[in-house]
Amino acid sequence: MGYRTFRDCLIDLRAAGQLVTIEPPIDAHLEAAELQRRLFRAGGPAVLLANVPGCAFPMVCNLFGTMDRMRYLFRDTLEGLKQLVSLQADPTDLLRRPRLYLKTPWSAWNARPRRVRRGPVLAHETILSRLPQLKSWPDDGGPYITLPQVYTEDPDRPGLDHSNLGMYRVQLAGGQYEPDREAGMHYQLQRGIAVHHAKAIRRGERLPVNVFVGGPPAMSVAAVMPLPEGMSELSFAGVLGGRRVPMIGRDGQLPVHAEADFCITGYLDPQTVKPEGPFGDHLGYYSLAHDFPVLKVERVYHRADAVWPFTVVGRPPQEDTMFGRLIHGLVGPVLDKKVPGVRAVQAVDVAGVHPLLLAVGSERYVPYEKRRRPRELLTQANALLGQGQLSLAKYLFIVAEEDAPGLSVDDIPEFLRHVLQRADWRRDLHFQTCTTIDTLDYSGTGLNRGSKLVVAAAGPPVRSLAVAIDSRVRMPDGLGFANPRVFLPGILAVSGPAYRPNPNGAEAGIARFCRAYKREDAINGFPLIVVVDDSAFAARNLENFLWTTFTRSNPAADVYGIEPFEQQKHWGCLGALVIDARSKPHHAPPLVEDPAVSRRIDELAARGGPLHGLW
């Protein structure tokens, strides 16, 4: 049951026809990433790059590229793991339904990491510059590890039981880093390593860090899991992988995963930060260079048969989308135990994950009310925004299950239709200003700074939604707004003039657009109007619309309305809601492939080429 090593996994995938080896050289500089993106889009196999110019180690990509392959990798353990996650969320399940947990003792045994004295990972040493120098996007600040497993322990309570294993990006070179002696350690808000780092800083101590790469695939999945409180990543990896995780105990040093393919050992100095980045990230833009902790590298180990797994992030969906789906399948069913009344939640991947959260809750506070309105939904919204990484949501749309029992958060067009039919823009907009948002989101007022908007909708429909633009819908004269396009019923995308802020950083164009209308005008048949740079692009498909709307707007700054008002600090509008989703000067640039590299991969994929038939 489960894989002991990464090689075991690759051998199994090859036997199942899910791994292809490419012998001609593929460069880690941009070419490997371009290949990975195409493989993922096509639902292609995992690929072993046997010949990486300038590097002695083979590389593997698209390992987690399809849900079928995910389920295949963990075919023996997923169901048992779901039971354990459920048990962790509510331990009384074991008493109420003991027959469901007949296999739990064996799973619990695998959840206990085992200490060993030695392991294959320590067989050889190398240096950072001899590792695969993967660069994914043209303007990345250097090569990165994109599937790292970063291991730390609590400085106040060291040991395996108080460890953290997280996937935090690691910049191997570039910028101001000392070659082969330093690496960038970028971690975002709501990450476990931050707790350990804060304690080390308080104590005035270095924080020891080990970065594992490779090993059984369960370790990579464990590193991205937002686990229930009290469940360690090493325990999760043991259960998911069907084997206890072997950790090499070394006197006075941090434990090392014995079966990893690579291990970088070092520490974070409490006083040292340096610029890390830019890096093409999962919102579809570059995260820019900012000061982050520096990993002082002491040793770089690797096993004799080491293979380097990698992935690429960028505008979703990408391979990390599969991680999100696996997480949702494991954690989603127990969410209502953490937030009573919440039936379903989805962080919308194609909108960049954190920018848009959809939820189905319940309205039970005043069941005898003749006309339902959001009450309990607001309690649930606040609770969701206090749950781990869900707290990074920028827009939260939450509806009442009682109004449409079959409504699914996975059917986004129908969910939006339901919201727009019911939301009362005078009452149902709830802002949080001057708060934290995702580190990678540049729509706000600065790094980690921005606002949130909760839209809570309950009760019967309050409006009909226009499905076509009739002759009465006009654009205001002389303001530069044009090309209105219906995206979905009730949603209008409008091309606006280029965003040009005044010396104070403000821009009055959208406000003038809104003042051109009254609540009685026909344009209000579209209760949601989104102003974009290119309405044809935004309205072309669901992915374009969601990505543009929610990655390029900051609610407190970019949400407007026709006939707006403010009453007792509450903002609303009497007509349509208008979101300014144009590109703005403070936004990070979007990710674009290098044309020369794209042509090179096209040539390799042509008939008779080594990549032909992979997509």
N, C-alpha and C positions, 0 to 999 in steps of 0.2 A: 504494500500500500504506500503510495507517495514516492517521491523521488528523493534519493539521498544526495545527489549532486546535480549540477546543471547539465553535465554531460549525459547523465541518465535521462534527463528530460528530452534533450535533443535527439538522442538515439530513439526514444519512444516516438517522438513526433515524426522522425524520418520514416520509421517503420509504418506509421499510420498515413503516410503520404501528405503530411502537413508541414514538412520542412524541405526546402530546396537549397542546395549549395551552389553558390556562384563562384567560379574559379577566376575569371578575368578580374583585373584590379578595379576596385571601386574606392574612390578617395573618401576619407573621413571628412574632408573639407567640402561641405555642401552636397557632394554627390550622394553620399549614404543617406542623408536626410531627405533629399528629393526622392530617392528610391522608396524610402519608408512611407512617405506621404502617399505615393501612388499605390503602393501595396495595400495600405489601409483603405483608401477610397474604393478599391476594387474588391475588398474582402479576400485578399490574396493570402498565400501561405506565409509562414515564418521563413526567413531567409538567412542563411549563414554566408557571410562574406569571407571567403577563405584567404583572399589576398588584399590586404589593406596597405597601400603604399606608405613606406616609412614607419611601419608598425609591425611588431612580431606577433601580435595577437589577432586572431579572427574575431569578427563582430557578428552579432545576431540581432535582427530587428523583426518587428511585427509579431513577436511571441504572443502577445495578448490582443492581437488584432481583430479577432471575432469572438462573439459570445459563445459560439459553438466550440472554439478552441479553449476558451476559458473553462467551459464546463468539462471539456475533455481532460484538461490538465488536473482538475480537482474532482474528477468523477467519483472517487471513492469517499469523499469527505464532505461535500457541500451540504448534504441533507443533515448530517450530524452536527455540522457547524451551525446551521440555522437553529437547531434545537438548543444548542448551548447559548447562542446569542439571546434567544427567547428566555432561557433560564436565567441568564445574567440580568435581564431587564426585570424579571419577576421571579425570584427564587421560590415563591410559594407554588409555582407550577409543578415543581417536583413532588409536592405533597398532593396536589389536586389530580395530576395526571401522570402517575409514576410509570405507566406502561410506555409512555412516549420516550422515556429516558433510559431504556434498558441498556443501550450502548454507551451511555454517558461515562461510566467509569473508565472505559478504554480511551475515550476522547480526553477525559480529564488527565489521564496518565500522559498522553502525548503533549498536553499543555504545559507540562513541567520541563523547562530547559534542563539539560544535563551538563554537568561540568566534566571536562576532559582535560588531559595534560598536554596534548599535542593535536595537530591537525594538518591536512594537506595545504591549507592556505599559507602556512609559514614556510613552505619549501624553498621559495626563491624571493629575492629582493630586486627591486628596480627603482626607477625614479619617475616623477610625474610626467616628464616630457617624453618618456617612452611608452606611456599609455596611449590608447587611441585618442586622437585629438579631434573629437567630434565637434564640428561647427555646423549648426542647423540653418541659420539664416544669414544673408550677406552682411548685415550690420551688427551681428553678435559681437560682444566685446572680447571674445576668445573662445577656446574650446570648453565644453561642459560635460559633466557626468549627468546624464538625464534619467538614469534609473538607480540613483544611490540609495543605500540604506544607512542612515546616519544614526549611530548608536551613542547614547549618553546615559549617565546614571545621576540620580539625585545626590548632590553634594552633601546634603544633610543626612541622607539615608542611603548610602551606596549599596549596590548589590543588584542581582538580576531582577528581584521582585520590584524594584523601584527604578526600572530603566525605561528609556524611551527609544523607539525605533521609528524614525520618520524619513520621509522623502523630501529633502530640502536640496535645492539645486546647488551644485558645487562647480565653481569656475576654476579650471585647472591652470590657466595662464592668461596673460594679457594685463592691460591696465598697469597698475602700480605694484603688482605682486612680484616678489622676488622669485625668479625662476627656480623651480624644483624645491623651493623651501616654503612657499605660501600658496594658499588657494582661497578663493572666496566662498563664504558660507552664507547663503541667502535663505532666511526663513521669514515667512509671512506671519500676519496676526493669527492668533488662535492655534499656535503650534506648540507641541509638547516640549521641544527643546528650549523654548523661551523660559519656561519655569525653571529648568535646570541652570540655564545661563544666568538668570536673575539671582539665583541663590549663590552661584559662584562669584558673581560680581559683589554681592553683599558681603561675602566672606573674604573678598580680596584675593581670590584664588583663580588659577587657571581652571578651565572646564575641559577635562580629557574628552576626546572625540575619536571614535573609530568610524570610518566610512567603508562599508562593505559593498561590493559590486558582484553580481552573479550569485551563485548558489541556487538552491531549490527555488522555483518560482514563487512558492508560498511566502518567502521572505519579502519579495518585492510588493506583493499584495498587502502583506501585513503593514508595510511601511506607509501605505496611503490610507489605511482604514481609520475612520473616526470611531474608535471603539467605545462601547459603554464603559462608564467609569468603573475602575476596579479590574478591568481585563487588560493584561499586558500584551504588547505586540508580539513578543516572543512566544507567549502562550497561544495567541491566535495563529501564528505561523506553524506551531507544532500541530494544532488541531487541523488546520487547513491542509498542511503537508502530510499528515498522517504519520509523522515521526517527531520525536523529541528533538529540539534544536540543540546541537552540541556547541558549547561555548568553552573556549580554552581559557582556563584560569591562570593568570600570571601574577606573581607577587608584586603588589604595588602598582599594577597596570590594569587598564580597562580590559575586560574579557573580549575575545575575538571569536567570531563565528567560524568554527573549524572548517566548514564545507563551503565557505565563500570562495569565489574565484580570485578576488582581489580584496585587499584590506589596506586602507591608508590610515595610519595612526598619527595623532597629533593632539593639539589643544587649542582652545580659544583663549587668548589673553584678555583679561578683564578690561584693559585700556585701549585695545587696538581695533580700529575700524579703517577700512579703505574702500574706495569706490568699486562697486561690483556692477557688472553689466556693461552695455545693454544686453538684453536677451529676448529673443522672440518668444512670447509667452502665450498662455492658453486663452486669453481674451482676443487674440488675433492681432495684437499690436506688440511693439517692443516695450518691455519695461526698461526704463532708462537707468543710467548709472546713478547709484546712491550709495552712501556709506553703509556697509554691513560688516559683521564680524569677519575676522581673518583666521583661517585655519593654519596654524603653524605646523608644518609637516615634519614628522620625525622619521617614519619608516613607510615604505610602500612594499607590501608583500603580494605574492601571487602563487597559485598552485602550478604544478608542472603542466597541466593540460588546460590552462585558463582560457576562457572565452568571455568576451566583453558584450553584454547585452545593452542595447540602447533603444531609445524611442525618440520621437520628435513631438514637440507641442507647437501649437499655432492656433489659428482660428478653428474652432470646433465645427464638426466633430473630427477628432484625431484619436490615436490609440488610447489616450487616457480617458476617453469617453467610455471605454469598456470597463475600466476600473469603477467609474461612477455607476454604471448599470449593475455591476456586481455588488457594490456597496448598497445600492438602493434595494436590491433583492434580499440582502441579508438584514439590513437595519430597518427598512421601511415598515415591515409588518409589525414591529414592536414599538413604533413611534407613538401610537395612541396610548401606550402604557406610560410614556414619559409626559405627554401633553394630553390630558383627558379631553375627549371630544374630537380630537384631530383624526381624520380618517385616512388622509393621503397627503403627501408632500412631494413636489418635484422641483429640484434646482435645475432650471432649463439649460441643458448643455449648450445648445446652439446659440444661446444668448450670452455665453461666457461663464455659465454656472452661477456665480454669485450675483450678477446683476439682476436676475429675475427668479423669483420663487413663487410657485403656485401651490395652493393648499385648499383642501376641502375640510371644513370644520363642522360645527353644529351650533344650533341656536336653541338652548333649553332653559335660558334664564327666566323668560316670561312666556311659558308655553300657551297661556290663555289669551295672549295678545291677538287681536283680530288681524293686524297687519304687522308681519314680522319685520324687524330692523336689526342691524348689527349691534349686538351686545356681547354675548359670549365670544363671538368671533374676534373681538378686540382683545379680550383676555388671552385667547389662544394665539393671536398674532404676536402679542408681547412675549408670550412664553416661547414661541418658535424663534423669535429674534434673540432669545437668551440661550439657545441650544448650540453650543460648540460652533462649528463652521457655518451653521444656518444664520448665526448672528451677523455674518458678513453680507447677507442679502441686502440689495439696494432697493428693489421694488418687490413688495409682497402683495399678491392678489389672493384673497381668501374669500371663499363662498360657503354657504350653508348647505349641508347635505340634504336637509329637509326639502329644499326647493327643487332639487333634481337628484334623486337618489342614485341614478346611474351615471352621473357626470364623472368623467375621468380626467385626472391631471395630465394624462398622456395624450389626450385629444385636445391639443392646444387651440386650434380654431374654434371648436365648440366651447371650450372653456372661456375664451375671450368673448364669444357671442353672449354667453350666459352672464358674464360680468357687465358687459356694456348695456345689456337690456335692463339690468337691475340697479347698477350703481347710481346713486344720487350725488352729483358733483357738489351739491350744496352741503352735504353731510358726511360723505363716505371717504374723504381724503384725509389721511392722518400722517403728518410729516414729523420726522425727527431731523433736526438740523444740528450742525456742528458736531457730528458724530464720526465714528470710524467706519470705513468701508474697506474693501479688499485692497491689499497692498498693490496689486497689479492694475487697479482701475484708476485711470488718469482723468476721469471725467469730473472729479471733485476739486476741492480747493487746495490740495497738496497731497503729499504722500500719506496714505492711510486716512485722509480726511475728506469728508463729504457729507451726504445726507441720505435719508431713507424716506420711502413713501409706502404706507400701507393703504391698499384699496380693499375695503370690506364691503361685500355685497350680499344682502339678504332680503327676502320677500318676493312678491310678484314682480313681473316686468313693469317698468315705469315708462318705457318708450319702445317704439318700433325702430328698426335699424335700416337706414337706406342701403340699397344694394347697387345703385347706379347713380351717376351724376346727371341730374336733369338740368334744363336750361336756366333754372333760377339760381344755380350754384355758380358764383363768379369769384374770380380772384380780385383782390383790391388793386386799383390802378396805380401804376408808378412805383410800386414797392419792390418789384423784382420777384414776386411769388408766381409760380407758373406750373403747368403740367400736373394738375391734380389727377391722382389715380386711385381707384377703389382697390384696396388690398383684400379686405374681408368685409362682410356686412358690418356697417357702422364704423369702418376705419378708412381714413383718407390719408394718402401720402402725397405731400406737396413739395415740389422743389423750391427751395428758398435761395435768396442771394447769398453770396459768400459771407461768412461771419466776419465782421470787422468791428472789434471792440473800440470804444472811445478811450481816452487816456486813463480813465478810472477803471477800465476793464469791463465795463458794461456795454450792452448792445441793445438798441431799442427796436430792432426790426420786428421781432415777434410780437412785442406789445402793440406796435402800430398795426400789425396784421389783425390782432384780436379786436382792436378798437374799430376796425372797419366793419364789424358785424354787430348785430343785436340778436338776442335770444330767439326772436321769431324768424330769423333768416333760414333759408332752406339748407344752408351748409350744416346746421345743427342736427340734421338727420344723420350726420356722422359724428357721434359723441366723442370720438377720438380722432384727432388730426395730428399727424406727425410731420414736422417740417424737416426735410433732409436735403442733402446736397444733390441727390439724383433720385427722383421719385421712381424712374423706370427700374433702377437697380433695386431699390428698397421693396418695390411691389412685385418683383419678379418671382419670388418664392418666399415661403415661411422663414427659411433660414436667414435670408438677407434682411427681411423685415425685423426679426427679433434681434439679430446681431447689431444692426444699425441703430435701432431705437434704444436699446437698453445698455449698450456699451458706450454710447456717445451722449448720454444725458445724465445730469446730476439733478435729482428731483427739486431741491430747494431753489436751484438757479434756473432750471430749464423747463419747469412745468408752468404753463400759462393757461388762461382760459378766456372765453368770450363772456363779457360782463362779470369780471371777477369781483370778489368782495372779501373783506376781513371783518370778523365779528368775534370779540372776546379771544383774540389771538388765533382764531380758527380761520383758515383760508379755504374758499370754495369758489365756484363759478356757476352762473345761471345758464350758460350755454355750453358749447363743446369744450372739452379739455384739449389743450394744445401742448405737445411736447417738442421742444427744440432739440433735434437729434442731428444737427449739422456738425461737421468737424470744426474744432475750435483750436486756437493757437496753443493752448496748454495741453492739448491731447498728444499722446504718443503716436508716432507714425505707424500705419498698418504694415503688416508683413507682406512682402512681395518676393517671389523667387528670383534668383539670378537667371536671366535669359540664356546665357551661355551654358550654364549647368543644365538647364531644362533641355536644351538642344542635345547635349551630350547624352542624357538619359534617353531622349527620344531615339537617338541613333542606336543605343544598346538594346532598345526594346523593339527595333524594327525587325521584320522577318529575317531570320537567320542569325540575329543577335543573341547574346547570352541571356537577355532579360525578356525575350519574346515569349508571350504566352502567360506571363506572370500576372497580367491585368488586362 
